[in-house]
Amino acid sequence: MDRDVISRSFGSAIELDQADPLAGVRQAFDLPHRVVYLDGNSLGPLPKAVPKAMAQVIERQWGATLIKSWNDHDWITLPSRVGEKIARLIGAGPGQVICTDSVSVNLFKVLAAALRLSSSPGKILSEADNFPSDLYLVEGMNALLGEEAPAFEVVQTDALLDHLDASVSILLLTQVNFKTGALHDLAELTARAQAVGALVIWDLSHSTGVLELELDAANVDFAVGCGYKFLNGGPGAPGYVYVASRHQGSVTQPLSGWMGHAQPFAFSQDYVPAQGITRFLSGTPAILSMTALDAALTVFDGLALAQIRAKSEQLGAYLIHLTDAIDDELELISPSAPSQRGSQVSFRHPLAYPIVQALIEADVIGDFRAPDIVRLGFNPLFNSFSDIEQAARVLKTVLKTGGHLEPRLNARKLVT
Ligand SMILES: Cc1ncc(COP(=O)(O)O)c(C=O)c1O
């Protein structure tokens, strides 16, 4: 489908679905009937390949061959094998990506590694709207470093370029803003940072699997990303670390556990980092979670990220079109230009929390982000234009009939 077809003329959802080359991929997921799932950017749904793969590893490997499975079923290399599958999705050549740990833990490792690598440690620059965990981790690292800690400057997004000068040694950014979906130009900012001598760390949690990423071509230094959002690896799936080959001989990371050792089973007293990206491992890999992610990644076999991105832009444009002016208080806060948006559309509304609860009760699952954001994410692998049409219709009905005004919908759950 032509990329501009949506903005020129909106066909019906059915026509758009009929013209969608990715429509069949939905069959690869086990989605509950009738549910419109617009939260795959928080937790991807279950790919059908996962339960089979998990059962195989649990029963035939863990159950049958016990600890021998580390060798017999090659569990020990699973982090690098899954890393290589992710590498294809982010434009990374071999040996630069490893699957391990959570995004937060990986970010800590990469931050410290980048800091050690900087020839003249200057400040770390980030933006106020970054995902909070990323900012907390810099604070945590700095607390450990005490007087040696680098300055940490957090500025508004539109002031980033003004602050990007020779005093910066690390630029830490998340490519897609988790609240608004606004997209940074990864190649442009990487080049700008490197031009003033800074290293760049990208958090690609909301990008991986849905944007066309070319990390090698953009000369990115470090990146981390998430396994349970657009990669559909399951709750708490491990994330990944990318470290450009050119840095791998000289970087070290502080969570120097045995799995990142050159010879873990030599059990030597001293830490000697493994060659290459393997030194970014720390402890024993979570084989069951990683098996789920490994199986989930098969959904991408034979698919081009360009195709996925094109549909993502169209789904967003369609949602914005259908929700245009449905309520005076519902304010679009995502960029309206598809090229400047990740795979989500967000609105601000003073009653965002009960609105999201009312949508969920009507089987349209999106999420609320404090203090007042309705966030609807879409994954082109399973979301259809009919999903978008239904979500817009339900949102309109809720706002028109006051379905969100029921007091019980205000009760905040532990996870919002
Ligand atoms: C952009 C971003 N960075 C970091 C994280 C933290 O990820 P984790 O909980 O896997 O450490 C998240 C979680 O949603 C995120 O969206």
The ligand as a Gaussian input file, in Angstrom:
#p B3LYP/6-31G(d) Opt

LIG

0 1
 C       11.960000       3.359000      27.329000
 C       12.117000       2.403000      28.456000
 N       13.312000       2.268000      29.031000
 C       13.515000       1.417000      30.060000
 C       12.475000       0.656000      30.545000
 C       12.726000      -0.268000      31.698000
 O       12.748000      -1.579000      31.265000
 P       12.995000      -2.784000      32.304000
 O       11.837000      -2.809000      33.221000
 O       13.062000      -4.005000      31.425000
 O       14.264000      -2.527000      33.014000
 C       11.204000       0.759000      29.969000
 C       10.075000      -0.048000      30.480000
 O        8.956000       0.036000      30.058000
 C       11.023000       1.660000      28.898000
 O        9.835000       1.817000      28.318000

